[in-house]
Amino acid sequence: MQLIGTALYLYRPRRPDATCYAQPIMQVLGNIVGLRVQTASLKVGEQGRRYDPGPLRAVAALTVDDGGVTGWTAEGERVDDVHHRDHPHTKYRGENGISVGFTAHYVTMRGHFGEHLIDGIAGENILVSGNRMIGLSDLSRGLLIRRRGTLVARLQALVVAEPCLPFSRFALGGVGDASSEHADIKAALIFLREGRRGFYAGYLGAPAIIRMGDQILLP
């Protein structure tokens, strides 16, 4: 076996005297360990806006479609996400209908800012387990979601979710003013960039249900 880039290739001969060929095997990143929707904006206030994680709600499953996500509780209750394109008070901008984060990034953020940055508090819809940092270059071919050996969805066109001032102040424990020129805020914004804060993703195709425990792979 040889690791090439982010994919594992297994070399097998077609027959004993044949030239070997490469058959790609998808790389497993981890499993879905958190599903959440934002029932309202997490950035509140008019002057000096602040980050409030109160509207975050954990759910058992998500429907993903080309407009974003819709949450479902274990009891079957529907929970609408404010970033869905069809929400009456939508915060949809075209690229932010679905958001993805990674537990390894939270470990790094807690090490830098403190224990108050618990898994999921940044507000991503899908939280993936794992022990390595993920960069945008890793996601150039999207993400696959698999359940019991069957692919159920493919997320694509991933982009970095750039950190905002209110979340940066929250990460710092509320210190600093609302200006990106404040030294602490500027440093926090830089630290949270390049996907550490998370990613946005798109989706095309028929609506699909994803659940806790589903496997996340790189194609």
ABEGO torsion letter per residue (X at the ends): XBBBEABBBBBBBABAABBBBBBBBBBBAEBBABBBBBABBABBEABGBBBBAAABBBBABBBBBAAEBBBBBAAGBBBBBAABAABAABABAGAAABBBBBAAAAAAAAAAAEAABBBGAAGBABBBBEABBBBAAAAAAEBBBBBGGBBABBBBGBBBBBBBAAAAAAAAGGBEBABAABAAAAAAAAAABGGAAEBBBBBBEBBBBBBBGBBBBBX
